[in-house]
Amino acid sequence: MNTNPSPSPREPQQAAEAARELIELLEVLWERGRDMVSATPVSASQLRVLYSLDREEGISLRTLGDLLGSAPPSVSRMCDRLEALGFVQRLPSSVSRRQLELHLTVHGKAYLRELRAQREKALLAVIGDMSPASRKALLRGLTGFHEAVEQNGPTAASRPRTPLRDVSSA
C-alpha cells in the first residue's frame, strides 16, 4: 500500500504562489541590506551588471548586453553610471584593440562583498529562528529549485557558480 498520496494537480500552483510571496519578502530584506551597505544608489539593473561582471570578469559590452538581454546603448549607460561611482572600469582588450573589457574595481568588489554579507546576515537571522527540520526542508526545496533552474532556466553564463550550502545547523 502506498503511504505517499500522489501530489494534487494544484500543488505546483501553490508552490509557485508560496515562492512568489517569499521572493517579495526577500526583496524587502535585499533592499535593507543594500541600504545598510552604502548611501550610493545602485539600481537593480546596475546591480545585475555588477553580479555579471563578478562572474564574468573582463567581458565586453556586447557580451554583457547578451547576458542581461539588454540593448547596447542601455548597457553602456549603466556602465557609465557604475564607472562614475567607481565600481566598474573599462580597459583595453588584450585580444582586440577595438574592444574594451569590463572589470569590477576594488571598490566595486568591496561593495558586492559587503552587500552579500549584509544580506546573508539578514537571512541568517530569519533562518536561525526556524526549526532544524524546517531548515533542512528549506535547503532540500531550494536545492531542488536550483537544480530545476540549472536544467531548464537561464543560460549557463548567467547562472550562479556557487552551490547551495547546508544551513540546517545555523
Secondary structure in CASP SS format (residue, H / E / C, confidence):
PFRMAT SS
TARGET T0000
AUTHOR 0000-0000-0000
METHOD secondary structure of the structure
MODEL  1
M C 1.00
N C 1.00
T C 1.00
N C 1.00
P C 1.00
S C 1.00
P C 1.00
S C 1.00
P C 1.00
R C 1.00
E H 1.00
P H 1.00
Q H 1.00
Q H 1.00
A H 1.00
A H 1.00
E H 1.00
A H 1.00
A H 1.00
R H 1.00
E H 1.00
L H 1.00
I H 1.00
E H 1.00
L H 1.00
L H 1.00
E H 1.00
V H 1.00
L H 1.00
W H 1.00
E H 1.00
R H 1.00
G H 1.00
R H 1.00
D H 1.00
M H 1.00
V H 1.00
S C 1.00
A C 1.00
T C 1.00
P C 1.00
V C 1.00
S C 1.00
A H 1.00
S H 1.00
Q H 1.00
L H 1.00
R H 1.00
V H 1.00
L H 1.00
Y H 1.00
S H 1.00
L H 1.00
D H 1.00
R H 1.00
E C 1.00
E C 1.00
G C 1.00
I E 1.00
S C 1.00
L H 1.00
R H 1.00
T H 1.00
L H 1.00
G H 1.00
D H 1.00
L H 1.00
L H 1.00
G C 1.00
S C 1.00
A C 1.00
P H 1.00
P H 1.00
S H 1.00
V H 1.00
S H 1.00
R H 1.00
M H 1.00
C H 1.00
D H 1.00
R H 1.00
L H 1.00
E H 1.00
A H 1.00
L C 1.00
G C 1.00
F C 1.00
V E 1.00
Q E 1.00
R E 1.00
L E 1.00
P E 1.00
S C 1.00
S C 1.00
V C 1.00
S C 1.00
R C 1.00
R C 1.00
Q C 1.00
L E 1.00
E E 1.00
L E 1.00
H E 1.00
L E 1.00
T C 1.00
V H 1.00
H H 1.00
G H 1.00
K H 1.00
A H 1.00
Y H 1.00
L H 1.00
R H 1.00
E H 1.00
L H 1.00
R H 1.00
A H 1.00
Q H 1.00
R H 1.00
E H 1.00
K H 1.00
A H 1.00
L H 1.00
L H 1.00
A H 1.00
V H 1.00
I H 1.00
G C 1.00
D C 1.00
M C 1.00
S C 1.00
P H 1.00
A H 1.00
S H 1.00
R H 1.00
K H 1.00
A H 1.00
L H 1.00
L H 1.00
R H 1.00
G H 1.00
L H 1.00
T H 1.00
G H 1.00
F H 1.00
H H 1.00
E H 1.00
A H 1.00
V H 1.00
E H 1.00
Q H 1.00
N H 1.00
G C 1.00
P C 1.00
T C 1.00
A H 1.00
A H 1.00
S H 1.00
R C 1.00
P C 1.00
R C 1.00
T C 1.00
P C 1.00
L C 1.00
R C 1.00
D C 1.00
V C 1.00
S C 1.00
S C 1.00
A C 1.00
END
